[in-house]
Amino acid sequence: MSKKSLNFDEHQNSNYYLSQADNSTGSTKVNWQLLGIRALIKENKFSQASELLSNLPLNLNTEQQKEKLLSEGEIAVKKRKPFDLNQLALEKLTNSQLYRYYVIKLGLDANSKDINAQAHDYLQLEKYVAEAGKKQLLNNTWDFFRKLKLEELRKVLVNENEITLQGWVDLTYAYQSNNKVLVSQDDDTPESIVAKSQNQKQLLKQAINNWAIQYPDHPAKEILSILTGEQTLSVDANAKKVALLLPLNGSSRIFGETIRQGYINAIKFFPQEPQQNVMVLDTTSASMDILIQQAQENNVELIVGPLLKNEVTKIKELAPAIPILALNKVDNETTSVNKMCFFALSPEDEAKDAANHIYSQNRVKPLLLVPQTDLGQRVAQSFAEQWSQLSANNSQAYVQYFGNIQTLSANMNRNIGITLTGNPILINDTPPVEISAGFDAIYVYSSYDELTLIKPMLDMGANKTIGNSSEVMLYTSSKSHIASSSKDFNYDMNKTEYAEIPMIMEQKDNVNTNIPSDILKDYSLMRLYAMGIDAWRLANRFNQLNSYQVNFLDGMTGKLSTSNQCEVTRSLSWQQYTYGEVKSDSKSE
């Protein structure tokens, strides 16, 4: 491959490379195709990438063959499939290829949950990372180590000459031992809380300084001041003065107030990040143009919000000079004059994530069960559009609509089950196909009460237990996952997988005193509280949001990615009910 064709530009999408391939011939065409495959993998379009790989000519030169194998390895990791790394000879790889090799190896080791191997992979990546990626790799390495529990940290086997690895292990011990969450006592005063906090910070600083004396040349020395809280993260703190626009009165007050709490309290969860001067404006108190004027008069650098869809539409029309991080999404038919980014907990986004998850489990024919409402139709459409991208139109998503809770209950009482049939979800002008059966996956978007009826009706209609076998898997949205679910429900949903935000899943194992008790009892409120925290962190990184970045931020509401259209999307944790207990699906690890 020529040096020119090997120049993979992270900012170009697959359409660019594939159009270059269409206008080329011979070996040059293959080079462009291989770069197009890399871009497709980055965009999570694995089916199209695999199809292109399988259609490459057999007589590839040595460089092209290496590129092909690396792409196959990257797809295998993404689809959680095995891959034989021995096909690649290490001594024949360039530094950039070696970096990709160890990224693949890290993914394979993560899939197999080999803690020791992952730790060693990070050390190898450090050898071959390009200058531009060093800071991100350093952050990723520390992120890996700091999340290890004590029993996991003990699985890291350090050889005698592995000083850098020993340094990471010792730093993790020092940090975890001196950075515990403060538990407030009933007799605590504001002064005593401050004193406790200052004392803990001093202990952490001393432990980190002692570590630094022992490891003066360790790569982690660049982040020590961040760990001790002396320096904020090296992120874009463009939005020092922020206007937070939320509904704080009326029917949407509970939503706005919960997000406000999460936004204001975010600094407690991430004390190392930049502070913000936050000005809260109630969107029910004045018109949008007046609120914008107030923000401008106060020299606000970023607007976060509004929350309600009609308000987002309005602020987009007004196009203020101040950049905006909207907390909802609107139709993207017109681009905003100013910089406007979008972050939402939308059911449509959750449906896209469900399509990604179900496809990654090698399911080929999904059926959606959604309510006969405008929202149900949008969820079905969103799932189908994502599915068509993943499967490259090789398979189609189908839908069956259900009525309201009264209709479901009446059918249940009459012993009327739900049969596994559905109509194709049409995308663009795709010609309709006859009603179909033979599904291997069912995605249900419903409330908890609806699901308690839908699950037994599915079993009744199929004359077997749906979801409790590999033949037909059952998946549900976070909408049906509530804090007060019964033990019987958990047993009935055995082997069913459902999506949830990381904050809720981590909360089950580790009670966080930073979360208000009333919010802890209501998962719908916890999701909004987590959204507030993530919005605060996104505000700190606002100038980085308008490029395509996968897993840009490990957020409380999911793994957050960004698009070229300045939209933030989420990948959720997937869990599985297992005989009354809840266990993490492999994707969420």
Order of alpha helices (4+ residues) and beta strands (2+ residues): alpha-alpha-alpha-alpha-alpha-alpha-alpha-alpha-alpha-alpha-alpha-alpha-beta-alpha-beta-alpha-beta-alpha-beta-beta-alpha-beta-alpha-beta-alpha-beta-beta-alpha-beta-alpha-beta-alpha-alpha-alpha-beta-beta-beta-beta-beta
